[in-house]
């Protein structure tokens, strides 16, 4: 049985990269660096909002603007995505799903844009545009309260592919307030967009749920750094290896905790080449653990 060794003292020495806090919009720097696959985008013209979902390879993909609100010069967009139904007939050819809606105000008065996906009666706040990671990179979530380990399940934290199919990921509770998510490298293709979802139902040890659901899209590249143009006329700073988030539990924890922003850190770590499924509640430094295996079949005996 192959062993997955996690040596955090070694990994952390080489893995943390500087990042930038960002203003939440879906503007991109595609004109400056053409390495990101097309994701969600929006445009504003006078009192009209247009949302686009990039190029898709068949009919059946749809994007709908469900609702818009403007508060203190911030436009909040609630949208839903529909994927091809395998029971329906779809034509394989390039399509470009988009939707339009009117807003109660002028585009000139809008300074910030927040986007929320409505999915299965839940709402997920878009953290940023799709960020680039290399194969073997993992996500780290640091929360402002201790996490209830019983709520750490693949129903509350998961990764989906471009067809909204869940992938098998590794969830590791490294400390009371830190969760690591290891994507399944072998299931992911370079250039495809994947999305990390964090459900509101994730709970703290005090029984508090998250303030809301969150999502972060990303794509796999060859691991080379992207040279972003610093003076590009955009309203956010693209992030490669470290993304600051604002994920907090409701209420106060059992002990006083300072209000801190949650960070997502991406750094490389090697896992079992067979990509066996794991569910680890806690792990300390210099600890090894093995993949969970199904009962032996007659062929394995």
C-alpha positions as CSV (number, residue, x, y, z in Angstrom):
1,X,0.0,0.0,0.0
2,X,1.5,3.3,-1.0
3,X,1.8,5.9,1.6
4,X,1.0,9.6,1.3
5,X,3.5,11.6,3.3
6,X,2.6,15.1,4.3
7,X,5.5,17.0,5.8
8,X,4.1,20.4,6.5
9,X,7.3,21.8,8.0
10,X,9.0,21.2,4.6
11,X,6.1,22.1,2.3
12,X,5.4,25.4,4.0
13,X,9.0,26.4,3.7
14,X,8.7,26.4,-0.1
15,X,5.1,26.8,-0.9
16,X,3.6,30.1,0.3
17,X,3.6,32.7,-2.5
18,X,2.6,36.4,-2.2
19,X,-0.8,37.4,-3.4
20,X,-3.0,40.4,-3.7
21,X,-6.4,41.3,-2.2
22,X,-8.9,41.8,-4.9
23,X,-12.1,43.6,-5.7
24,X,-14.7,41.2,-6.7
25,X,-15.6,41.6,-10.4
26,X,-15.4,39.3,-13.4
27,X,-13.4,41.7,-15.5
28,X,-10.4,39.9,-17.0
29,X,-7.0,40.7,-18.5
30,X,-7.5,38.4,-21.5
31,X,-6.3,41.2,-23.8
32,X,-3.0,41.4,-21.9
33,X,-2.4,37.7,-21.2
34,X,-4.2,35.2,-23.3
35,X,-3.8,32.1,-21.1
36,X,-7.0,31.9,-19.3
37,X,-9.9,29.8,-20.7
38,X,-13.2,31.7,-21.1
39,X,-15.3,31.7,-18.0
40,X,-18.2,33.9,-16.8
41,X,-18.1,37.6,-17.9
42,X,-20.4,40.5,-17.7
43,X,-20.7,43.9,-19.4
44,X,-22.7,47.0,-18.6
45,X,-24.0,49.5,-21.0
46,X,-26.3,52.3,-19.7
47,X,-29.0,50.4,-17.9
48,X,-28.4,47.0,-19.6
49,X,-26.5,44.1,-18.1
50,X,-25.2,41.3,-20.3
51,X,-23.7,38.0,-18.9
52,X,-21.8,35.6,-21.0
53,X,-20.6,32.0,-20.3
54,X,-17.9,31.7,-22.9
55,X,-17.7,29.1,-25.7
56,X,-19.4,25.7,-25.1
57,X,-19.1,22.7,-27.3
58,X,-22.8,21.8,-27.6
59,X,-26.3,23.1,-27.1
60,X,-27.9,22.7,-23.7
61,X,-25.8,25.2,-21.8
62,X,-27.7,28.2,-20.5
63,X,-27.1,31.1,-18.2
64,X,-30.0,33.1,-16.7
65,X,-29.8,36.3,-14.8
66,X,-32.2,35.7,-11.9
67,X,-32.1,39.0,-10.1
68,X,-30.0,42.2,-9.7
69,X,-29.7,44.7,-6.8
70,X,-27.8,47.9,-6.5
71,X,-26.7,49.0,-3.0
72,X,-24.2,51.7,-2.2
73,X,-22.8,51.7,-5.8
74,X,-22.4,47.9,-5.7
75,X,-24.2,45.8,-8.3
76,X,-25.2,42.4,-7.0
77,X,-25.9,39.8,-9.8
78,X,-27.7,36.6,-9.0
79,X,-27.5,34.1,-11.9
80,X,-28.0,30.4,-12.6
81,X,-26.3,27.9,-14.9
82,X,-27.9,25.0,-16.8
83,X,-25.9,22.1,-18.2
84,X,-26.8,19.7,-21.0
85,X,-29.3,17.1,-19.9
86,X,-28.1,13.6,-21.1
87,X,-31.7,12.7,-21.6
88,X,-32.2,15.5,-24.1
89,X,-31.0,15.8,-27.7
90,X,-28.2,18.3,-28.0
91,X,-26.2,19.3,-31.1
92,X,-22.4,19.3,-30.9
93,X,-21.3,22.6,-32.2
94,X,-19.9,25.8,-30.6
95,X,-22.4,27.9,-28.7
96,X,-22.0,31.1,-26.7
97,X,-24.7,31.3,-23.9
98,X,-25.6,34.7,-22.7
99,X,-28.5,36.6,-21.0
100,X,-29.5,40.2,-20.7
101,X,-31.3,42.1,-18.0
102,X,-32.1,45.7,-17.1
103,X,-30.7,47.3,-14.0
104,X,-32.3,49.9,-11.8
105,X,-29.7,52.6,-12.4
106,X,-26.9,53.7,-14.6
107,X,-23.7,51.8,-15.3
108,X,-21.8,55.0,-14.6
109,X,-22.8,54.9,-10.9
110,X,-21.6,51.3,-10.3
111,X,-18.2,51.0,-8.7
112,X,-18.2,47.3,-7.6
113,X,-19.9,44.1,-8.9
114,X,-20.6,41.1,-6.8
115,X,-21.8,37.9,-8.4
116,X,-23.8,35.0,-6.8
117,X,-24.6,31.7,-8.4
118,X,-28.0,30.3,-7.5
119,X,-27.7,26.5,-7.5
120,X,-30.0,23.8,-6.0
121,X,-31.7,26.3,-3.7
122,X,-28.3,27.5,-2.4
123,X,-26.4,30.7,-3.2
124,X,-22.6,30.9,-3.8
125,X,-20.6,34.1,-3.9
126,X,-18.1,34.2,-6.7
127,X,-14.7,34.9,-5.1
128,X,-12.8,35.9,-8.3
129,X,-12.2,35.1,-11.9
130,X,-10.8,31.7,-12.7
131,X,-7.3,31.5,-11.2
132,X,-4.5,29.4,-12.6
133,X,-2.9,26.6,-10.6
134,X,-0.4,23.9,-11.5
135,X,-1.0,20.1,-11.3
136,X,-0.5,18.9,-7.7
137,X,-1.5,22.3,-6.2
138,X,-4.0,22.2,-3.3
139,X,-6.4,24.7,-1.7
140,X,-6.2,25.8,1.9
141,X,-9.2,27.3,3.7
142,X,-8.6,29.1,7.0
143,X,-11.7,30.0,8.9
144,X,-12.4,32.4,11.7
145,X,-13.8,29.8,14.1
146,X,-13.0,26.1,14.8
147,X,-14.7,23.8,12.3
148,X,-17.1,21.0,13.3
149,X,-15.3,18.0,11.8
150,X,-18.6,16.2,11.3
151,X,-19.6,18.8,8.8
152,X,-16.4,18.3,6.8
153,X,-17.9,16.2,4.0
154,X,-17.9,16.1,0.2
155,X,-21.4,17.4,0.4
156,X,-20.2,20.7,1.9
157,X,-16.9,21.1,0.1
158,X,-16.4,19.8,-3.4
159,X,-15.0,20.4,-6.8
160,X,-16.9,20.1,-10.1
161,X,-15.8,20.0,-13.7
162,X,-17.1,21.9,-16.7
163,X,-20.2,19.6,-16.9
164,X,-21.0,20.2,-13.2
165,X,-19.9,16.6,-12.3
166,X,-18.3,16.2,-8.9
167,X,-14.7,15.1,-8.7
168,X,-13.2,12.9,-6.0
169,X,-11.2,15.2,-3.7
170,X,-9.2,14.8,-0.5
171,X,-10.4,16.8,2.5
172,X,-7.9,17.2,5.3
173,X,-8.6,19.1,8.6
174,X,-5.1,20.1,9.5
175,X,-6.0,22.3,12.5
176,X,-9.3,23.3,14.1
177,X,-9.6,26.3,11.7
178,X,-7.7,25.1,8.6
179,X,-9.0,22.8,5.8
180,X,-7.0,21.5,2.9
181,X,-8.6,20.3,-0.4
182,X,-6.5,18.2,-2.7
183,X,-7.9,18.1,-6.2
184,X,-7.8,14.8,-8.2
185,X,-4.9,15.5,-10.6
186,X,-5.6,12.6,-12.9
187,X,-9.2,13.6,-13.5
188,X,-8.4,17.2,-14.5
189,X,-7.4,18.4,-18.0
190,X,-5.2,21.4,-18.8
191,X,-7.2,24.4,-19.9
192,X,-10.5,23.2,-18.5
193,X,-12.3,25.2,-15.8
194,X,-13.1,23.6,-12.5
195,X,-15.0,25.1,-9.5
196,X,-14.4,24.7,-5.8
197,X,-17.7,25.0,-3.9
198,X,-18.1,25.6,-0.2
199,X,-21.6,25.1,1.1
200,X,-23.2,27.3,3.7
201,X,-23.9,24.2,5.7
202,X,-20.3,23.9,6.7
203,X,-20.5,24.4,10.5
204,X,-18.3,25.6,13.3
205,X,-17.8,23.7,16.5
206,X,-20.2,26.2,18.1
207,X,-22.9,25.2,15.7
208,X,-22.7,28.3,13.5
209,X,-23.0,28.0,9.7
210,X,-21.2,30.1,7.1
211,X,-22.5,33.5,6.3
212,X,-23.1,32.2,2.8
213,X,-21.9,29.7,0.2
214,X,-18.7,30.5,-1.8
215,X,-17.2,29.3,-5.1
216,X,-13.8,29.7,-6.7
217,X,-13.2,28.6,-10.3
218,X,-9.7,27.6,-11.4
219,X,-7.9,25.9,-14.3
220,X,-4.9,23.7,-14.7
221,X,-1.8,25.0,-16.5
222,X,1.8,23.9,-16.8
223,X,2.8,25.6,-13.5
224,X,4.7,28.4,-15.2
225,X,4.2,31.9,-13.7
226,X,1.9,34.3,-15.6
227,X,3.4,37.8,-16.2
228,X,0.5,40.1,-15.5
229,X,0.7,43.6,-16.7
230,X,0.6,45.8,-13.6
231,X,-1.0,48.8,-15.3
232,X,-3.7,46.8,-17.1
233,X,-7.0,48.8,-16.9
234,X,-8.9,46.4,-14.7
235,X,-10.7,46.6,-11.3
236,X,-9.0,43.6,-9.7
237,X,-5.6,42.1,-9.4
238,X,-5.2,38.6,-10.8
239,X,-4.0,36.0,-8.3
240,X,-1.8,33.0,-9.1
241,X,-0.9,31.3,-5.8
242,X,-2.6,33.1,-2.9
243,X,-6.2,34.4,-2.8
244,X,-7.7,36.3,0.1
245,X,-11.3,35.5,0.8
246,X,-13.8,36.7,3.3
247,X,-15.4,33.5,4.6
248,X,-16.7,33.7,8.2
249,X,-19.1,31.8,10.3
250,X,-22.2,33.5,11.7
251,X,-22.2,34.6,15.4
252,X,-19.3,34.1,17.7
253,X,-17.3,31.0,18.5
254,X,-17.0,29.3,21.8
255,X,-14.0,31.4,22.5
256,X,-13.2,34.9,21.4
257,X,-11.8,35.1,17.9
258,X,-10.5,38.1,16.0
259,X,-12.2,38.8,12.7
260,X,-9.7,37.8,10.0
261,X,-10.1,37.3,6.3
262,X,-9.9,33.8,5.1
263,X,-7.0,32.9,2.9
264,X,-6.8,30.3,0.1
265,X,-3.2,29.2,-0.4
266,X,-2.2,27.0,-3.3
267,X,1.0,25.0,-3.2
268,X,2.3,21.7,-4.7
269,X,2.1,18.4,-2.8
270,X,2.4,14.9,-4.2
271,X,-0.3,12.3,-3.6
272,X,-0.7,8.6,-4.2
273,X,-0.3,8.0,-7.9
274,X,-3.4,5.8,-7.9
275,X,-5.4,8.8,-6.6
276,X,-7.1,6.8,-3.9
277,X,-10.0,8.6,-2.0
278,X,-9.2,10.0,1.4
279,X,-11.2,11.4,4.3
280,X,-8.9,12.7,7.0
281,X,-10.2,14.6,10.0
282,X,-7.0,15.9,11.4
283,X,-3.3,15.5,10.7
284,X,-0.2,16.8,12.5
285,X,3.2,17.6,11.2
286,X,5.4,14.6,10.1
287,X,2.3,12.3,10.0
288,X,1.7,9.8,7.3
289,X,-1.6,8.3,6.3
290,X,-2.8,5.7,3.8
291,X,-5.7,5.8,1.3
292,X,-9.1,4.3,2.4
293,X,-9.6,1.1,0.4
294,X,-12.6,-0.9,-0.4
295,X,-12.8,-4.5,0.9
296,X,-10.7,-6.8,-1.2
297,X,-12.3,-8.4,-4.1
298,X,-11.7,-12.1,-4.9
299,X,-9.2,-11.0,-7.6
300,X,-7.2,-9.1,-4.9
301,X,-7.1,-11.9,-2.4
